[in-house]
Amino acid sequence: MQRLYDFFRRHPTGVDTFWALLLLAFCGLWLVSDILTGSVQRAVGVLVVLALCTVVALRRKAPLRMLLLATLAGVAQLIFDVEPNPADFAMLVIIYTVAYGNVRWASRYALAGGILAPVLSRLRWHQPDPYYTVWQDVVVVVFLTVPFVLAWVMGDSLRTRRAYWAQLEERASRLEKERATQSRMAVAAERARIARELHDVVAHNVSVMVVQADGAAYVLKSAPEQAQQALETISGTGRQALAEMRRLLGVLRTGEGAEGGEYVPQPGVDQLADLVEQVRGAGLPVEFTVDGRERPLPSGVELTAYRIVQEALTNTRKHGGPGVRATVRLVYGEERLELLVEDDGRGAQHELYEEGGADGQGHGLIGMRERVGMVGGSLDAGPRPGGGFRISAVLPLTPAR
């Protein structure tokens, strides 16, 4: 039985053929009697039965053609006075089939035919009876019409439900694709953020260590005290870089808490003074001023301000040339924080200072613009009048409307 069920499920046309043969067998005695009479009317009746059984067998494979074939069979019944027989059940089946399909004109045509068929049948084979009134004939017609209407309603309802489920599946598939796209965008944004953090940490601290190491090697024999101080600076800078790397890795390790308090918080404007002192210790004279009323700022703004100053001073030290001096100015406004970093070196002409430099390594300014854009601010970077380079940033302290 299970094999038979699986076969019918995979071959719906075979199921329809089975029911058509069963209907033909049910009408067998009627067909034999009609053939034996030999009249044209009976011969047409046989053809009508065969046509209606064919409608049941091929209703799924060719529903529109079977609808027309059922119509021709019905018309032949009316013309040649072939009385209703069990094969007329095929008309209910084809009405249900086309109502379930997506061809709307065929569905409406089947409904109209189902409503009209009982009326024509009653008029064609109505026998005069003094005990029957017109209203009784109307009741009989309505009673005969109900099965046709129910077959159409059932098919149309299943069509609507199928379309509804198809829409839900399409919507679920679209939402799944959107979630996948958003996940990829989130991953790309997180990778960009991590790349910016690594660039800021590595570029600044390693450049300080390289400058101090070169200085220590230069004065190692002539001034051991200065060499020792430079080595201490290298050691402190390395520890700071390791601390920031641990903090960054601690953020990436979701679900893992900080062990022993080894993860330091993200740097902010409070650490700018320490950053300036570190740069001064590396041999770059920096003038640092703060204007306005100092107050707590959003964490995103604080981190952005710190990284901009860090990257700007790193670029000044790398590309400013000998004897360069820098100025850092921080201005607290009512609704925004202004940053100004200037130097008087030759960095404006250095190819690596420009965005996407010749060797593809100049991504400092790109990272600055991305950071400023994330908090809704603006950045202006370019040569300074009179020589040197100038970076000006405006960071809003309130969310953008």
KELUMFI-595017 format. One record per atom (N, C-alpha, C): residue in three letters; x, y, z. Coordinates in steps of 0.1 Angstrom, whole numbers, plus 2048, in hexadecimal, padded with zeros to 3 digits. Layout:
// residues N
ALAXYZ;...
This chain:
// residues 401
MET8087F4800;MET800800800;MET80980D800;GLN81380C807;GLN81C818808;GLN82381A7FB;ARG8278107F3;ARG82C8127E6;ARG8228177DD;LEU8168127DE;LEU80B8177D5;LEU8088267D8;TYR80982A7E5;TYR8068387E9;TYR8128417E3;ASP81E83C7E4;ASP8298447DF;ASP8298457D0;PHE82483B7C9;PHE82383C7BB;PHE8198467B7;PHE80D8467BD;PHE80384F7B9;PHE80785E7BD;ARG80F85F7C8;ARG81386C7CC;ARG81D8727C2;ARG8268697BC;ARG82F86E7B2;ARG82986F7A4;HIS81E8697A2;HIS818869794;HIS80986D796;PRO80687A797;PRO7F887E799;PRO7EF87B78D;THR7F587B781;THR7ED877775;THR7E9868776;GLY7F186077C;GLY7ED85277E;GLY7E1851787;VAL7E1859791;VAL7D585A79B;VAL7C985D793;ASP7C986878B;ASP7BE86C783;ASP7B9861779;THR7C385A773;THR7BF84F76A;THR7B8844772;PHE7BD84177E;PHE7B6837786;PHE7A883A789;TRP7A584778D;TRP79884B78F;TRP78F84B782;ALA79584F777;ALA78E84E76B;ALA78A840767;LEU793837769;LEU78F829766;LEU78582476F;LEU78682877C;LEU77B824786;LEU76E82A782;LEU76D83677D;LEU76183D779;LEU75C83676C;LEU765832763;LEU76182B757;LEU75B81D75B;ALA761816764;ALA75C809769;ALA74E80B76F;PHE74C816777;PHE73F81877D;PHE73481A773;CYS738820767;CYS72F82375D;CYS72E817752;GLY73580C755;GLY73680174B;GLY7297FB747;LEU7207F8750;LEU7137F274D;LEU70B7FC744;TRP70C808748;TRP704812740;TRP709813732;LEU717813730;LEU71D813723;LEU71980771B;VAL7197FB721;VAL7167EF719;VAL7087EF714;SER6FF7F471D;SER6F17F5718;SER6EF7FF70D;ASP6F780A70E;ASP6F6814703;ASP6FB80F6F6;ILE7068076F7;ILE70C8026EA;ILE7037F76E4;LEU6FC7EF6EC;LEU6F47E56E7;LEU6E87EA6DF;THR6E37F66E4;THR6D77FC6DD;THR6DA8006CF;GLY6E68056CD;GLY6EA8086C0;GLY6E58166BB;SER6DF81D6C2;SER6D982A6BE;SER6E58356BF;VAL6E28406B7;VAL6EC84B6B7;VAL6ED8516C4;GLN6E28536CB;GLN6E18596D8;GLN6EA8516E2;ARG6E98446E1;ARG6F183C6EB;ARG6FF83C6E7;ALA70283C6DA;ALA71083D6D6;ALA71784A6DB;VAL70F8556DA;VAL7148626DF;VAL7168616EE;GLY70D85A6F5;GLY70E859703;GLY71B852707;VAL71F8486FF;VAL72B841702;VAL73784A700;LEU7378526F5;LEU74285B6F3;LEU7438666FE;VAL73786A703;VAL73787470E;VAL73D86E71A;VAL73A86271D;VAL74085C729;VAL74F85A728;LEU75385671C;LEU76285471A;LEU76986271B;ALA76286C715;ALA76887A716;ALA76A87F724;LEU75F87C72C;LEU75F88173A;LEU76A879742;CYS76B86C73F;CYS776864746;CYS784869742;THR78586D736;THR792873731;THR794880738;VAL78A88873B;VAL78C895742;VAL791892750;VAL78C888757;VAL792884764;VAL7A0880763;ALA7A3878759;ALA7B1872758;ALA7BB87D755;LEU7B888774D;LEU7C2891748;LEU7BF89F74E;ARG7B88A0759;ARG7B48AD75E;ARG7C08B5763;ARG7CB8AE768;ARG7D68B676D;ARG7E08B9762;LYS7E18B0758;LYS7EB8B174E;LYS7E68BC744;ALA7DA8BD741;ALA7D58C7737;ALA7C78CC73C;PRO7C78D4747;PRO7BA8D874D;PRO7B18E1743;LEU7B78EA73C;LEU7AF8F2733;LEU7A98EA728;ARG7B08E1722;ARG7AB8D9717;ARG7A08D071D;MET7A28CA729;MET7988C272F;MET78B8C9732;LEU78D8D6736;LEU7818DF738;LEU7798E072C;LEU7808E3721;LEU7788E4714;LEU7728D7710;LEU7798CB712;LEU7748BE70F;LEU7678BB717;ALA7678BF724;ALA75C8BD72D;ALA7508C6728;THR7538D2723;THR7498DB71D;THR7428D4711;LEU74B8CF708;LEU7458C86FC;LEU73D8BC700;ALA7418B570A;ALA73A8A970E;ALA72C8AD714;GLY72C8B871B;GLY71F8BD721;GLY7168C2716;VAL71B8C970C;VAL7138CE701;VAL70E8C26F9;ALA7168B76F7;ALA7118AC6EF;ALA7068A56F7;GLN7078A5704;GLN6FC89F70C;GLN6EF8A670A;LEU6F08B3709;LEU6E48BB707;LEU6DE8B96F9;ILE6E78B96EF;ILE6E28B86E1;ILE6DC8AB6DE;PHE6E38A06E2;PHE6DF8936DF;PHE6D788C6EA;ASP6D28946F3;ASP6C988F6FE;ASP6CF883705;VAL6DC884709;VAL6E287A711;VAL6E087E720;GLU6D8876727;GLU6D4879734;GLU6E187973E;PRO6E0880749;PRO6EB881752;PRO6EE872757;ASN6FB870759;ASN70086375D;ASN70C865767;PRO71185A76D;PRO71B85C777;PRO728862772;ALA72B862765;ALA73786875F;ALA736877760;ASP72A87D762;ASP72A88C764;ASP731891770;PHE735888779;PHE73D88C784;PHE74A892780;ALA74F88F774;ALA75B89576F;ALA75A8A476E;MET74E8A976C;MET74C8B876B;MET74F8BF779;LEU74C8B8784;LEU7508BE791;LEU75F8BD792;VAL7658B378D;VAL7738B178F;VAL77B8BC787;ILE7768BE77A;ILE77E8C8772;ILE77B8D6777;ILE76F8D977D;ILE76D8E6783;ILE7768E978E;TYR7788DF797;TYR7818E07A2;TYR7908E279D;THR7938DB792;THR7A18DB78D;THR7A58E9788;VAL79C8EF780;VAL79F8FC77A;VAL79E907784;ALA79590578E;ALA79590F799;ALA7A190F7A1;TYR7A89047A2;TYR7B49027AA;TYR7C09087A2;GLY7BF909795;GLY7CA90E78C;GLY7CB91D78D;ASN7D4922785;ASN7D7930785;ASN7D1938779;VAL7C9931770;VAL7C3937765;VAL7B593D769;ARG7B494A76B;ARG7A894F771;ARG79C94F767;TRP79E95075A;TRP793950751;TRP78D942751;ALA795938752;ALA79092A752;ALA78992775F;SER78D92D76A;SER78692B777;SER778931776;ARG77893D771;ARG76A944770;ARG76193D766;TYR76793875B;TYR760930751;TYR75A924757;ALA76291D75F;ALA75D910766;ALA752913770;LEU75391E777;LEU749922781;LEU73C92577A;ALA73D92D76F;ALA731930767;ALA72A923761;GLY73391A75C;GLY72D90E757;GLY727905762;GLY72D90576E;GLY7278FD779;GLY71A90377D;ILE71891077D;ILE70B916780;ILE701914775;LEU705914769;LEU6FC91375E;LEU6F890475B;ALA7008FB75D;ALA6FE8ED75A;ALA6F18E7761;PRO6EF8E976E;PRO6E38E4774;PRO6D68EA76E;VAL6D78F776A;VAL6CB8FE764;VAL6C88F8757;LEU6D28F674E;LEU6D08F0741;LEU6CB8E1742;SER6D18DA74C;SER6CD8CC74E;SER6BE8CB752;ARG6BA8D475B;ARG6AC8D4760;ARG6A28D7754;LEU6A68E174C;LEU69E8E5741;LEU69D8DA736;ARG6A98D3734;ARG6A98C9729;ARG6A28BC72D;TRP6A38B873A;TRP69D8AB73D;TRP6928AC748;HIS68C8B8748;HIS6818BA751;HIS6748B374C;GLN66E8AB754;GLN6628A4751;GLN6568AB757;PRO64C8AF74F;PRO6408B6755;PRO63A8AE760;ASP6378B476B;ASP6318AE776;ASP6288B877D;PRO61B8B477E;PRO6118BE784;PRO6148C0793;TYR61B8B7799;TYR61E8B97A7;TYR62A8C27AA;TYR6328C679F;TYR63E8CE7A1;TYR63A8DD79D;THR63F8E67A5;THR63D8F47A3;THR64B8FA79E;VAL64A90679A;VAL65690D795;VAL66090E7A0;TRP65C9117AC;TRP6659137B7;TRP66C9067BB;GLN6648FB7B9;GLN66B8EE7BC;GLN6768EB7B2;ASP6738EF7A5;ASP67E8EE79B;ASP68A8F679E;VAL6879027A3;VAL69290B7A7;VAL69B9057B2;VAL6948FE7BC;VAL69B8F87C7;VAL6A38EC7C2;VAL69E8E57B8;VAL6A68DA7B3;VAL6B28DF7AC;VAL6B18EA7A4;VAL6BC8EF79D;VAL6C78F47A7;VAL6C28FB7B1;VAL6CC9007BB;VAL6D38F47C2;PHE6CB8EA7C5;PHE6D18DE7CB;PHE6DC8D87C2;LEU6D98D77B5;LEU6E38D27AB;LEU6EF8DB7A9;THR6ED8E87AB;THR6F78F27A9;THR7028F27B4;VAL6FD8EF7C0;VAL7068F07CC;VAL7138E87CA;PRO7128DB7C6;PRO71F8D37C4;PRO7298DA7BB;PHE7248E07B0;PHE72D8E77A7;PHE7348F37AD;VAL72C8FB7B4;VAL7319067BB;VAL73B9027C6;LEU7388F87CD;LEU7418F37D8;LEU74E8EF7D2;ALA74E8E87C7;ALA75A8E37C0;ALA7628EF7BC;TRP75C8F97B7;TRP7649057B3;TRP76A90C7BF;VAL76190E7C9;VAL7669157D5;VAL77290D7DC;MET7719007DC;MET77C8F87E2;MET7898FA7DA;GLY7888F97CC;GLY7948FB7C4;GLY7999097C5;ASP7919137C5;ASP7969217C6;ASP79C9237D4;SER79691E7DF;SER79C9207EC;SER7AA9197ED;LEU7AB90D7E7;LEU7B89077E8;LEU7C290F7DF;ARG7BE9157D4;ARG7C791D7CC;ARG7CC9297D4;THR7C292F7DB;THR7C693B7E3;THR7D09377EE;ARG7CD92C7F5;ARG7D69277FF;ARG7E49247FA;ARG7E491E7EE;ARG7F191A7E8;ARG7F99277E5;ALA7F29317DF;ALA7F893E7DC;ALA7FE9457E9;TYR7F59437F4;TYR7FA94A800;TYR806943806;TRP807936806;TRP81292F80B;TRP81E931802;ALA81C9327F5;ALA8279367EC;ALA82D9437EF;GLN82494D7F2;GLN82895A7F5;GLN83095A802;LEU82B95280C;LEU833951819;LEU84094B817;GLU84194180E;GLU84E93B80C;GLU858944805;GLU85294C7FB;GLU85A9567F4;GLU85F9617FE;ARG856965807;ARG85A96F810;ARG86496A81A;ALA86395D81E;ALA86D957827;ALA87A956821;SER87A952814;SER88695180C;SER88D95F80B;ARG885969808;ARG88A977806;ARG89097C814;LEU88997981F;LEU88E97D82C;LEU89B97682F;GLU89C96982C;GLU8A896282E;GLU8B3968826;LYS8B196B81A;LYS8BC972812;LYS8BF97F818;GLU8B598781C;GLU8B8994822;GLU8C199282F;ARG8BD988837;ARG8C5986844;ARG8D3982840;ALA8D4979836;ALA8E2975832;ALA8EA98182D;THR8E398A825;THR8EA996821;THR8EE9A082C;GLN8E49A1836;GLN8E79AA841;GLN8F39A484A;SER8F399684B;SER8FE990852;SER90B99284B;ARG90B99183E;ARG918994837;ARG91C9A2839;MET9129AB838;MET9169BA83A;MET91B9BC848;ALA9149B6852;ALA9199B7860;ALA9279B2862;VAL92A9A685B;VAL9379A085C;VAL9419AA855;ALA93E9AF84A;ALA9479B8843;ALA9499C584B;ALA93F9CA851;ALA9409D685A;ALA9499D3866;GLU9479C786C;GLU94F9C4877;GLU95E9C2873;ARG9609BC868;ARG96E9BA863;ARG9749C7860;ALA96D9D185B;ALA9729DE858;ALA9769E5866;ARG96D9E3870;ARG96F9EA87D;ARG97C9E4883;ILE97D9D6882;ILE9899D0888;ILE9959D4881;ALA9949D5873;ALA9A09DA86C;ALA9A49E8870;ARG99A9F1872;ARG99E9FE876;ARG9A49FE884;GLU99F9F688D;GLU9A59F589A;GLU9B39F089A;LEU9B59E5892;LEU9C39E0891;LEU9CC9EA88B;HIS9C79F1880;HIS9D09FB87A;HIS9D4A05884;ASP9CAA0A88B;ASP9CEA15895;ASP9D7A108A0;VAL9D5A048A5;VAL9DD9FF8B0;VAL9EB9FC8AB;VAL9EC9F58A0;VAL9F99F089B;VALA019FC895;ALA9FBA0488C;ALAA02A0F885;ALAA08A1988F;HISA00A1D899;HISA05A278A3;HISA10A218AC;ASNA0DA168B2;ASNA17A118BC;ASNA23A0B8B6;VALA22A058AB;VALA2E9FF8A4;VALA36A0B89F;SERA30A1589A;SERA38A20895;SERA40A278A0;VALA3AA288AC;VALA41A2E8B8;VALA4CA258BC;META4AA188BC;META55A0E8BF;META60A0F8B6;VALA5DA108A9;VALA68A1089F;VALA70A1D8A0;VALA69A288A3;VALA71A358A4;VALA7AA348B1;GLNA74A2F8BC;GLNA7CA2E8C8;GLNA88A248C6;ALAA85A198BF;ALAA90A0F8BD;ALAA9BA158B5;ASPA98A1D8AA;ASPAA2A238A2;ASPAAAA2D8AB;GLYAA3A358B3;GLYAAAA3E8BC;GLYAB3A378C6;ALAAAEA2D8CC;ALAAB6A258D5;ALAAC3A208CF;ALAAC1A1A8C3;ALAACDA158BC;ALAAD7A208B9;TYRAD2A2C8B6;TYRADBA378B2;TYRAE3A3C8BE;VALADDA3D8CA;VALAE4A428D6;VALAE8A388E0;LEUAE8A2B8DB;LEUAEBA208E5;LEUAF8A228EB;LYSB02A268E4;LYSB10A278E9;LYSB13A358EE;SERB0EA3F8E8;SERB11A4D8EC;SERB09A518F8;ALAAFCA4D8F9;ALAAF3A51904;ALAAEBA46909;PROAF1A3D911;PROAEAA31916;PROADDA3591D;GLUADDA40924;GLUAD0A4492C;GLUAC5A46922;GLNAC7A4D917;GLNABDA4F90D;GLNAB8A42906;ALAAC2A39904;ALAABFA2C8FE;ALAAB6A25908;GLNAB9A25915;GLNAB1A1E91E;GLNAA2A2491F;GLNAA2A3191E;GLNA94A3891E;GLNA8CA34912;ALAA93A33906;ALAA8CA2F8FA;ALAA87A218FB;LEUA8FA18901;LEUA8BA0A903;LEUA7FA0990C;GLUA7FA11917;GLUA74A11920;GLUA67A16918;THRA69A20910;THRA5DA25908;THRA58A198FF;ILEA62A128F8;ILEA5EA078F0;ILEA569FD8F8;SERA5B9FA904;SERA549F090C;SERA469F4910;GLYA45A01914;GLYA37A06918;GLYA2EA0690C;THRA33A0A900;THRA2BA0A8F4;THRA269FC8F1;GLYA309F38F2;GLYA2C9E58EF;GLYA219E08F8;ARGA229E3905;ARGA189DE90E;ARGA0B9E590B;GLNA0B9F2908;GLN9FE9F8904;GLN9F89F28F8;ALAA019EF8EE;ALA9FB9E88E2;ALA9F69DA8E5;LEU9FC9D38EE;LEU9F79C68F2;LEU9EA9C78F9;ALA9E99D1902;ALA9DC9D3909;ALA9D19D6900;GLU9D39DF8F6;GLU9C99E28EC;GLU9C59D68E3;MET9CF9CE8E0;MET9CC9C28D8;MET9C49B88E1;ARG9C79B78EE;ARG9BF9AE8F6;ARG9B09B48F7;ARG9AF9C18F8;ARG9A19C68F8;ARG99A9C38EC;LEU9A19C58E0;LEU99A9C28D3;LEU9969B38D2;LEU99F9AA8D6;LEU99C99C8D6;LEU9929998E0;GLY9919A08EB;GLY98799D8F5;GLY9799A18EF;VAL9789AB8E7;VAL96B9AF8E1;VAL9679A48D7;LEU97199E8D0;LEU96E9948C5;LEU96A9878CB;ARG96F9848D7;ARG96B9778DD;ARG95E9788E5;THR9539788DD;THR9469798E3;THR94396D8EC;GLY93E9708F8;GLY93B965901;GLY94696390B;GLU952969909;GLU95D967912;GLU96097391A;GLY95F973927;GLY96197F92F;GLY96F982930;ALA97298E934;ALA980992936;ALA98698B942;GLU991985941;GLU99897E94C;GLU9A1986953;GLY99F988960;GLY9A898F968;GLY9A999E965;GLY99F9A395E;GLY99F9B295B;GLY9AA9B6951;GLU9AF9AC948;GLU9BA9B0940;GLU9B69B8934;TYR9A89B9931;TYR9A49C1926;TYR9A19CF92A;VAL9A89D8923;VAL9A69E6927;VAL99B9EC91F;PRO9949F7924;PRO9899FD91D;PRO98EA04910;GLN985A07907;GLN988A0E8FB;GLN98DA1C8FE;PRO998A218F7;PRO99DA2E8FA;PRO993A398F7;GLY995A458FE;GLY98CA508FB;GLY994A5D8FC;VAL98DA688FD;VAL994A758FD;VAL99CA7790A;ASP998A70914;ASP9A0A71921;ASP9AEA6C91F;GLN9B0A63915;GLN9BEA5D913;GLN9C5A65909;LEU9C0A70903;LEU9C7A788F9;LEU9D4A7E8FF;ALA9D3A8290C;ALA9DFA88912;ALA9EAA7E913;ASP9E7A71917;ASP9F1A67917;ASP9F6A64909;LEU9EEA648FF;LEU9F2A628F1;LEU9FCA6C8ED;VAL9F9A798F0;VALA02A848EC;VALA0FA838F3;GLUA0FA7F900;GLUA1BA7D907;GLUA24A72901;GLNA1DA678FD;GLNA24A5C8F7;GLNA2BA618EA;VALA23A698E2;VALA29A6E8D5;VALA34A778D8;ARGA33A7F8E2;ARGA3EA888E5;ARGA4AA818E9;GLYA48A768F1;GLYA53A6D8F5;GLYA5AA678E9;ALAA53A658DE;ALAA58A5F8D2;ALAA60A6A8C9;GLYA60A768CE;GLYA68A808C7;GLYA60A8A8BF;LEUA53A8A8BF;LEUA4BA938B7;LEUA45A9E8C1;PROA49AAA8BF;PROA43AB58C7;PROA34AB78C4;VALA2CAB68CE;VALA1DAB88CC;VALA18AC28D6;GLUA10ACB8D1;GLUA09AD58D9;GLU9FAAD08DA;PHE9F5ACE8E6;PHE9E8AC98E9;PHE9E0AD38F1;THR9D4AD78EB;THR9CBAE08F2;THR9BDADB8F2;VAL9B6ADE8FD;VAL9A8ADB8FE;VAL9A0AE7901;ASP995AEA8F9;ASP98DAF58FB;ASP97FAF08FE;GLY977AF8906;GLY969AF5909;GLY968AED916;ARG95CAEA919;ARG959AE3926;ARG95AAD4924;GLU964ACE92A;GLU965ABF929;GLU95AAB8930;ARG955AAD92A;ARG94AAA592F;ARG94AA98929;PRO943A8E92E;PRO943A81929;PRO93CA8191B;LEU942A79912;LEU93DA78904;LEU939A6A901;PRO931A698F6;PRO92EA5B8F1;PRO93AA538EF;SER93AA468F2;SER945A3E8F0;SER94AA3D8E2;GLY941A3D8D8;GLY945A3D8CA;GLY94CA4A8C6;VAL948A558CB;VAL94FA628C8;VAL95CA628CF;GLU95DA5D8DB;GLU96AA5D8E2;GLU975A558DA;LEU970A498D7;LEU97AA408D0;LEU97EA468C2;THR974A4C8BB;THR977A528AE;THR981A5D8AF;ALA97FA668B9;ALA988A718BC;ALA996A6C8BF;TYR997A628C7;TYR9A4A5D8CB;TYR9ABA578BF;ARG9A4A4F8B7;ARG9ABA488AC;ARG9AFA538A1;ILE9A7A5D89F;ILE9ABA67895;ILE9B8A6E899;VAL9B9A728A6;VAL9C5A798AB;VAL9D1A6F8AA;GLN9CEA638AE;GLN9D9A598AD;GLN9DEA5789F;GLU9D5A55895;GLU9D9A53888;GLU9E0A5F882;ALA9DAA6B885;ALA9E0A77880;ALA9EFA79885;LEU9F1A77892;LEU9FFA78897;LEUA08A6E892;THRA02A62890;THRA0BA5788A;THRA0FA5B87C;ASNA06A60874;ASNA0AA64866;ASNA14A70866;THRA12A79870;THRA1BA84871;THRA29A7F874;ARGA2AA7687D;ARGA37A71881;ARGA3DA69876;LYSA35A6286E;LYSA3BA5A863;LYSA3EA62857;HISA36A6C854;HISA38A73847;HISA3BA82848;GLYA3CA87855;GLYA3EA95856;GLYA4CA9A853;GLYA56A91854;GLYA64A95852;GLYA6AA9A85F;PROA77A9E85E;PROA7EAA3869;PROA79AB086E;GLYA7AAB287B;GLYA76ABF881;GLYA68AC2880;VALA5FAB987E;VALA51ABB87D;VALA4BABE88B;ARGA41AC688C;ARGA39AC9898;ARGA2AAC7895;ALAA23AC389F;ALAA15AC189E;ALAA0DAC88A8;THRA00ACB8A5;THR9F7AD18AE;THR9EAAC98AE;VAL9E5AC78BB;VAL9D8AC08BC;VAL9CFAC98C5;ARG9C3ACB8BF;ARG9BAAD48C6;ARG9ACACD8C7;LEU9A7ACD8D3;LEU99AAC68D6;LEU990AD18DB;VAL985AD28D4;VAL97BADD8D8;VAL96EAD68DB;TYR969AD88E8;TYR95CAD38EC;TYR951ADE8E8;GLY948ADA8E0;GLY93DAE38DD;GLY930ADE8E4;GLU925AE58E2;GLU918AE18E8;GLU913AD48E1;GLU914AD38D4;GLU90FAC78CD;GLU919AC08C5;ARG926AC48C6;ARG930ABD8BE;ARG93DABE8C4;LEU946AB58C0;LEU954AB58C4;LEU95DAB78B8;GLU966AC28B9;GLU96EAC58AE;GLU97CAC18B0;LEU983ABB8A6;LEU991AB78A7;LEU999ABE89C;LEU9A5AC28A0;LEU9AEAC8896;LEU9BCAC3899;VAL9C2ABC88F;VAL9CFAB7890;VAL9D7ABD884;GLU9E2AC5887;GLU9EAACB87C;GLU9F8AC887F;ASPA00AC8874;ASPA0FAC7875;ASPA15AD086A;ASPA22AD386C;ASPA28ADC862;ASPA33AD585A;GLYA31AC8858;GLYA3BAC0851;GLYA38ABF842;ARGA3EAB583C;ARGA3CAB382E;ARGA33AA782A;GLYA2AAA3834;GLYA22A97832;GLYA18A99827;ALAA14AA5824;ALAA0AAA7819;ALAA0FAA280C;GLNA1CAA280A;GLNA21A9E7FD;GLNA25A8F7FD;HISA24A88808;HISA28A7A809;HISA1CA72803;GLUA20A697FA;GLUA15A617F3;GLUA0EA587FC;LEUA14A53807;LEUA0DA4A810;LEUA03A51819;TYRA04A5F81A;TYR9FBA66822;TYR9EDA6881B;GLU9EDA6780E;GLU9E1A68807;GLU9D9A5B808;GLU9CBA5C806;GLU9C3A51808;GLU9C6A477FC;GLY9C8A3A801;GLY9CBA2F7F7;GLY9D7A327EF;GLY9E3A357F6;GLY9EFA397F0;GLY9F4A307E5;ALA9FFA337E0;ALAA04A2C7D4;ALAA06A1D7D6;ASPA0AA197E2;ASPA0CA0B7E5;ASPA01A047EC;GLY9F6A0B7EC;GLY9E9A067F2;GLY9E9A05801;GLN9F3A0B808;GLN9F4A0A817;GLN9EEA1681E;GLY9EBA21817;GLY9E6A2D81D;GLY9D8A2D820;HIS9D4A2582B;HIS9C6A2482E;HIS9C2A2C83B;GLY9CBA34840;GLY9C8A3B84C;GLY9BDA4584B;LEU9BDA4D840;LEU9B3A5783E;LEU9A5A5083B;ILE9A6A45834;ILE99AA3E831;ILE993A3983E;GLY99CA34847;GLY996A2F854;GLY991A3B85C;MET997A4685B;MET992A52862;MET984A5685D;ARG983A56850;ARG976A5A84A;ARG96BA5084E;GLU96EA4384E;GLU965A39852;GLU960A3B860;ARG96AA3D869;ARG966A3F877;ARG95EA4B879;VAL961A56873;VAL959A63874;VAL94BA6186E;GLY94AA5A863;GLY93DA5785D;GLY935A4F866;MET93AA4586E;MET932A3D876;MET92BA45882;VAL931A50886;VAL92BA58890;VAL924A6488B;GLY923A6587D;GLY91BA70877;GLY923A7D876;GLY930A7C877;GLY938A89876;GLY93EA8C869;SER947A95868;SER94DA9985B;SER95CA9A85E;LEU964A98853;LEU973A98854;LEU978AA0848;ASP982AA984B;ASP988AB1841;ASP997AAE842;ALA99EAA9838;ALA9ACAA6839;ALA9B3AAB82C;GLY9BEAB282E;GLY9C5AB6822;GLY9D1ABF826;PRO9D8AC481C;PRO9E4ACD81F;PRO9E0AD9827;ARG9E9ADE82F;ARG9E6AEA838;ARG9EDAF6831;PRO9E6B01831;PRO9ECB0D82B;PRO9FAB10832;GLYA04B1282B;GLYA11B15830;GLYA19B08832;GLYA14AFD82E;GLYA1CAF082F;GLYA16AE783A;GLYA19ADA838;GLYA14AD1842;GLYA07ACB83E;PHEA01AC4848;PHE9F4ABD845;PHE9EAAC1851;ARG9DDAC084D;ARG9D3AC5857;ARG9C7ABB856;ILE9C3AB7862;ILE9B7AAE863;ILE9ADAB486D;SER9A1AB6868;SER997ABD870;SER98BAB3870;ALA985AB087C;ALA97AAA787D;ALA96FAAE886;VAL963AAC882;VAL957AB188A;VAL94FAA588E;LEU94DAA289B;LEU946A9689F;LEU93AA9B8A7;PRO92EA978A2;PRO922A9C8A9;PRO920A948B6;LEU91BA9B8C0;LEU919A958CE;LEU90BA908D0;THR902A938C6;THR8F4A8E8C7;THR8F1A868BA;PRO8E8A7C8BB;PRO8E5A738AF;PRO8E0A7C8A4;ALA8E4A79898;ALA8DFA8088C;ALA8D0A7D88A;ARG8C9A88887;ARG8BAA86884;ARG8B8A80877;
